[in-house]
Amino acid sequence: MPTKQRYWEGAEDMSYASLIADLTIFALTQRLCANEAFNVTKGQYFSWLYMWPRLAKCLGAKAK
């Protein structure tokens, strides 16, 4: 996976489509949310350093 070392070793947050959909509906239906920016995550994290080899294994590939 070609990327910067900081990104490779860092933590990434995750979200789910249903969570994003719920927030979208909420933000669209609440007057106080007009012209505001939102971020949403489920609070779970992963690192590509550990995820990439597992993903490669599931796909029958070798990770360097």
C-alpha positions in Angstrom: 0.0 0.0 0.0 1.8 3.1 -1.1 1.3 5.9 1.4 3.1 8.1 3.9 4.6 6.5 7.0 2.4 8.6 9.3 -0.8 7.4 7.6 0.5 3.8 7.5 1.2 3.7 11.2 -1.6 6.0 12.3 -5.1 5.2 13.4 -8.1 5.6 11.1 -11.7 6.0 12.3 -14.6 4.1 10.8 -18.2 4.8 10.2 -21.1 2.9 8.7 -23.5 3.9 5.9 -26.5 3.6 8.1 -25.0 5.9 10.7 -24.1 8.5 8.0 -27.7 8.2 6.6 -29.2 8.8 10.1 -27.1 11.9 10.6 -27.9 13.1 7.1 -31.7 12.8 7.8 -31.3 14.4 11.2 -29.3 17.4 9.8 -31.7 17.9 6.9 -34.7 18.0 9.2 -33.4 20.2 12.0 -33.5 24.0 11.5 -30.5 24.5 13.8 -28.3 22.3 11.6 -28.6 24.7 8.6 -25.2 25.8 7.2 -23.3 23.6 9.7 -20.6 21.0 9.0 -20.8 17.5 10.6 -18.5 14.5 11.1 -19.6 11.2 12.3 -17.8 8.0 13.3 -18.7 5.0 15.3 -15.7 5.4 17.6 -13.8 2.3 16.3 -10.3 2.6 14.9 -7.9 0.5 12.9 -4.4 0.9 11.5 -3.4 0.0 7.9 -0.1 -1.4 9.4 -2.2 -4.3 10.8 -5.2 -4.3 8.4 -3.2 -4.5 5.1 -1.7 -7.9 5.8 -5.0 -9.3 6.9 -6.7 -7.9 3.9 -4.1 -9.4 1.6 -4.4 -12.8 3.3 -8.2 -12.8 2.8 -7.6 -12.1 -0.9 -4.9 -14.8 -1.3 -2.2 -12.2 -1.8 1.1 -11.4 -0.1 1.6 -8.1 1.7 5.1 -6.6 1.7 
